[in-house]
């Protein structure tokens, strides 16, 4: 048995969030020189809603880790792992395979947050423009849980600094009530770690308790009420949305004489409407 290889794999499991619980079965499989094998582990997580008492029980996650032995040596490699997440109160599990190299070594906890529909920011090392050295960048990750690719996976989107998603400026745009600078800094830490942040927001003329998570794709925030129903952007920014609708209506009227149709204000509003109307079908809790 290659002891150095074994120790490296144990450290990899610890880094990924499995601690030492798989060490014995890992060592047993390698000692038997099995060409390829899979180890499984169950992990439970308590969501922010469950902690607040607005969701039932814990979320259950099953992880299957796939190991292979090199054809050229006695070394084993952990290439990827498959996650099956069953949210509390849901009957439809969500599945995803995370490739360690391609997906920048997503940990088990980060996989849980992504499969729960949240975005997160983490450091990613990539080659510099001259290809000689690695440089560290802050990159946002988000799974597109609405679709699956040819392999049954949800596309994992990565938003690099060049995309220009500024979380601080984004938070300032929303009508939070009583959010001090210290509170803003705390919210930013929560959102960057892939968690839901709790706050109060002015919706219309009422102060409403909300959950929020970052949405780098739309350079905004996803906002939910206490029962995790999405609050649409046109409810939060009615004046801004109405002005956009008015401008688009004028453009359409000038382009097509006599034809005044209806269309979505923007992709964000369209997406939110479909989320709200089909929440029971998608079974994507937080």
C-alpha positions as CSV (number, residue, x, y, z in Angstrom):
1,X,0.0,0.0,0.0
2,X,1.2,3.5,-0.9
3,X,1.1,5.1,2.6
4,X,1.8,8.6,1.2
5,X,-1.1,8.3,-1.2
6,X,-3.4,7.0,1.6
7,X,-2.5,10.0,3.8
8,X,-3.1,12.4,1.0
9,X,-6.6,10.9,0.3
10,X,-7.4,11.1,4.1
11,X,-6.5,14.8,4.1
12,X,-8.6,15.4,1.0
13,X,-11.6,13.8,2.7
14,X,-11.1,16.0,5.8
15,X,-10.8,19.1,3.6
16,X,-14.0,18.2,1.8
17,X,-15.9,18.1,5.2
18,X,-16.0,14.4,6.0
19,X,-13.5,14.4,8.8
20,X,-12.1,11.0,9.6
21,X,-15.3,8.9,9.5
22,X,-14.4,7.3,6.1
23,X,-10.7,6.6,6.9
24,X,-11.1,3.0,7.9
25,X,-13.2,1.9,4.9
26,X,-10.9,3.9,2.6
27,X,-7.8,2.1,3.9
28,X,-9.6,-1.3,3.7
29,X,-10.5,-0.8,0.0
30,X,-7.0,0.3,-1.0
31,X,-5.4,-2.6,0.9
32,X,-7.5,-5.0,-1.2
33,X,-6.3,-3.3,-4.4
34,X,-9.7,-2.7,-5.8
35,X,-9.3,-1.0,-9.2
36,X,-12.3,1.3,-8.6
37,X,-14.6,1.7,-5.6
38,X,-17.2,4.0,-4.1
39,X,-17.6,5.1,-0.5
40,X,-20.9,6.5,0.9
41,X,-21.7,8.8,3.8
42,X,-24.8,10.5,5.1
43,X,-24.8,14.1,6.4
44,X,-27.7,16.1,7.9
45,X,-27.9,19.9,7.8
46,X,-30.3,22.3,9.5
47,X,-31.4,25.2,7.3
48,X,-31.8,28.8,8.4
49,X,-35.6,28.4,8.1
50,X,-35.6,25.3,10.4
51,X,-33.4,27.1,13.0
52,X,-36.0,29.9,12.9
53,X,-38.8,27.5,13.2
54,X,-40.4,28.1,9.8
55,X,-39.4,24.8,8.2
56,X,-39.7,21.2,9.4
57,X,-36.7,19.1,10.5
58,X,-33.3,18.6,9.0
59,X,-32.2,18.3,5.3
60,X,-30.7,14.9,4.5
61,X,-27.7,14.6,2.1
62,X,-26.2,11.4,0.8
63,X,-22.7,11.6,-0.7
64,X,-21.1,8.8,-2.9
65,X,-17.3,9.3,-3.4
66,X,-15.7,7.7,-6.4
67,X,-12.1,6.4,-6.3
68,X,-10.0,5.0,-9.1
69,X,-6.5,3.5,-9.2
70,X,-4.0,4.7,-11.8
71,X,-3.2,2.3,-14.6
72,X,0.4,3.4,-14.5
73,X,1.0,3.1,-10.7
74,X,-0.4,2.0,-7.4
75,X,-1.8,5.5,-6.6
76,X,-5.5,6.1,-6.1
77,X,-7.4,9.3,-7.0
78,X,-10.7,10.8,-5.8
79,X,-12.1,12.2,-9.0
80,X,-15.7,13.2,-8.1
81,X,-18.6,12.6,-5.8
82,X,-22.4,12.4,-6.3
83,X,-24.7,14.3,-3.9
84,X,-28.4,13.5,-3.4
85,X,-30.1,16.1,-1.2
86,X,-33.6,15.7,0.2
87,X,-34.9,18.9,1.7
88,X,-37.1,18.7,4.8
89,X,-40.8,18.6,3.8
90,X,-39.9,17.6,0.2
91,X,-40.5,14.3,-1.6
92,X,-38.3,15.1,-4.7
93,X,-34.5,14.7,-4.2
94,X,-32.0,16.9,-6.0
95,X,-28.9,15.3,-7.5
96,X,-25.5,16.6,-8.7
97,X,-22.1,15.2,-9.5
98,X,-19.2,17.5,-8.5
99,X,-15.9,17.0,-10.3
100,X,-13.1,18.0,-8.0
101,X,-10.8,19.5,-10.6
102,X,-13.4,21.0,-12.9
103,X,-15.5,22.4,-10.0
104,X,-12.6,23.8,-7.9
105,X,-12.9,21.2,-5.1
106,X,-16.4,22.2,-3.8
107,X,-16.7,20.9,-0.2
108,X,-19.7,19.0,1.1
109,X,-21.1,22.0,2.9
110,X,-20.7,24.2,-0.2
111,X,-22.4,21.5,-2.2
112,X,-25.3,21.6,0.2
113,X,-25.7,25.3,-0.1
114,X,-25.5,25.3,-3.9
115,X,-28.1,22.5,-4.1
116,X,-30.3,24.5,-1.7
117,X,-30.4,27.3,-4.3
118,X,-27.9,29.7,-2.8
119,X,-24.9,31.4,-4.3
120,X,-21.5,31.6,-2.7
121,X,-18.2,33.3,-3.2
122,X,-14.8,31.5,-2.8
123,X,-11.2,31.9,-3.8
124,X,-10.2,30.3,-7.1
125,X,-6.6,29.9,-8.3
126,X,-6.1,30.3,-12.1
127,X,-3.2,30.8,-14.4
128,X,-2.2,34.3,-15.1
129,X,-2.3,35.7,-18.6
130,X,1.3,34.6,-19.3
131,X,0.4,31.1,-18.1
132,X,3.4,31.0,-15.8
133,X,1.9,31.7,-12.3
134,X,-1.3,31.2,-10.5
135,X,-3.4,34.1,-9.3
136,X,-6.2,34.1,-6.7
137,X,-9.6,35.5,-7.7
138,X,-12.9,35.9,-5.9
139,X,-15.4,33.9,-7.9
140,X,-19.2,33.5,-7.3
141,X,-20.7,30.0,-7.8
142,X,-24.4,29.2,-8.5
143,X,-26.2,26.1,-9.7
144,X,-28.9,26.5,-12.3
145,X,-31.5,24.2,-10.7
146,X,-34.1,24.8,-13.4
147,X,-32.4,22.7,-16.0
148,X,-30.2,19.6,-16.4
149,X,-27.5,18.9,-19.0
150,X,-27.0,15.7,-21.1
151,X,-25.4,14.0,-18.0
152,X,-28.2,14.8,-15.7
153,X,-26.2,17.6,-14.0
154,X,-27.3,21.1,-13.2
155,X,-25.0,23.6,-14.9
156,X,-22.6,25.2,-12.4
157,X,-22.1,28.9,-13.2
158,X,-19.0,30.8,-12.2
159,X,-19.0,34.6,-12.1
160,X,-15.4,36.1,-12.2
161,X,-14.5,39.6,-11.1
162,X,-14.7,40.7,-14.7
163,X,-18.5,40.1,-14.5
164,X,-18.6,43.1,-12.1
165,X,-21.0,41.9,-9.5
166,X,-20.6,44.2,-6.5
167,X,-22.4,42.8,-3.5
168,X,-22.0,46.0,-1.4
169,X,-23.5,48.2,-4.1
170,X,-26.2,45.7,-4.6
171,X,-27.3,45.6,-1.0
172,X,-27.4,49.5,-1.0
173,X,-30.1,49.4,-3.7
174,X,-32.6,47.4,-1.6
175,X,-34.9,49.1,0.9
176,X,-33.7,47.4,4.1
177,X,-34.9,48.9,7.3
178,X,-32.4,49.7,10.0
179,X,-29.4,48.1,8.3
180,X,-26.4,49.7,9.9
181,X,-22.9,49.5,8.4
182,X,-22.0,46.8,10.8
183,X,-25.2,45.0,9.9
184,X,-24.3,45.4,6.2
185,X,-20.8,43.9,6.8
186,X,-22.4,41.0,8.6
187,X,-24.9,40.4,5.8
188,X,-22.1,40.4,3.2
189,X,-20.2,37.8,5.2
190,X,-23.4,35.6,5.4
191,X,-24.2,35.9,1.7
192,X,-20.6,35.3,0.5
193,X,-20.5,32.1,2.6
194,X,-23.6,30.9,0.7
195,X,-26.1,31.3,3.5
196,X,-29.5,33.0,3.8
197,X,-29.4,36.4,5.6
198,X,-32.3,37.6,7.7
199,X,-33.4,41.2,7.7
200,X,-36.4,43.6,7.6
201,X,-37.3,45.3,4.3
202,X,-39.8,48.0,3.4
203,X,-42.3,46.5,0.9
204,X,-44.7,49.2,0.0
205,X,-45.2,51.0,3.2
206,X,-44.8,47.9,5.5
207,X,-41.7,46.5,7.2
208,X,-41.6,42.8,6.3
209,X,-39.2,40.2,7.7
210,X,-37.3,38.6,4.8
211,X,-34.7,36.1,3.9
212,X,-32.2,37.1,1.2
213,X,-29.5,35.4,-0.8
214,X,-27.1,36.8,-3.5
215,X,-28.0,36.3,-7.1
216,X,-24.8,37.3,-9.1
217,X,-26.4,36.3,-12.5
218,X,-28.9,39.1,-12.2
219,X,-26.6,41.3,-10.1
220,X,-29.2,41.5,-7.4
221,X,-30.6,39.7,-4.4
222,X,-33.3,37.0,-4.2
223,X,-35.8,38.0,-1.6
224,X,-38.2,35.6,0.2
225,X,-40.8,36.1,2.9
226,X,-40.8,34.1,6.1
227,X,-42.5,31.1,4.4
228,X,-39.9,31.1,1.6
229,X,-42.2,32.4,-1.1
230,X,-40.3,34.7,-3.4
231,X,-41.0,38.4,-3.3
232,X,-40.8,39.7,-6.9
233,X,-38.6,42.7,-7.8
234,X,-41.6,44.6,-9.1
235,X,-43.1,44.4,-5.5
236,X,-39.8,45.8,-4.1
237,X,-39.2,48.4,-6.7
238,X,-42.7,49.2,-8.1
239,X,-41.8,52.7,-9.4
240,X,-38.7,51.6,-11.2
241,X,-40.4,48.6,-12.8
242,X,-43.4,50.8,-13.9
243,X,-41.0,53.2,-15.5
244,X,-39.3,50.4,-17.4
245,X,-42.6,49.0,-18.5
246,X,-43.7,52.5,-19.7
247,X,-40.5,53.0,-21.7
248,X,-40.8,49.6,-23.3
249,X,-44.4,50.2,-24.1
250,X,-43.6,53.4,-25.9
251,X,-40.8,51.8,-27.8
252,X,-43.1,49.0,-29.0
253,X,-45.8,51.4,-29.9
254,X,-43.5,53.5,-32.1
255,X,-42.1,50.3,-33.8
256,X,-45.4,48.6,-34.5
257,X,-48.2,51.0,-35.4
258,X,-51.6,49.9,-34.1
259,X,-50.2,46.9,-32.3
260,X,-49.8,47.4,-28.5
261,X,-49.0,43.9,-27.1
262,X,-47.8,42.9,-23.6
263,X,-44.4,41.6,-22.8
264,X,-42.3,40.9,-19.7
265,X,-40.5,43.8,-18.2
266,X,-37.2,41.9,-18.1
267,X,-35.8,38.5,-17.7
268,X,-35.6,38.8,-13.9
269,X,-39.3,39.6,-13.5
270,X,-40.2,36.7,-15.9
271,X,-38.0,34.3,-14.0
272,X,-39.5,35.3,-10.6
273,X,-43.0,34.9,-11.9
274,X,-42.3,31.4,-13.1
275,X,-40.7,30.6,-9.7
276,X,-43.7,31.9,-7.8
277,X,-46.2,30.2,-10.0
278,X,-44.5,26.8,-10.1
279,X,-42.9,26.5,-6.7
280,X,-44.7,23.3,-5.9
281,X,-43.4,21.6,-9.1
282,X,-39.8,22.6,-8.7
283,X,-39.5,21.5,-5.0
284,X,-36.5,23.8,-4.5
285,X,-36.5,24.7,-0.9
286,X,-34.0,26.8,1.0
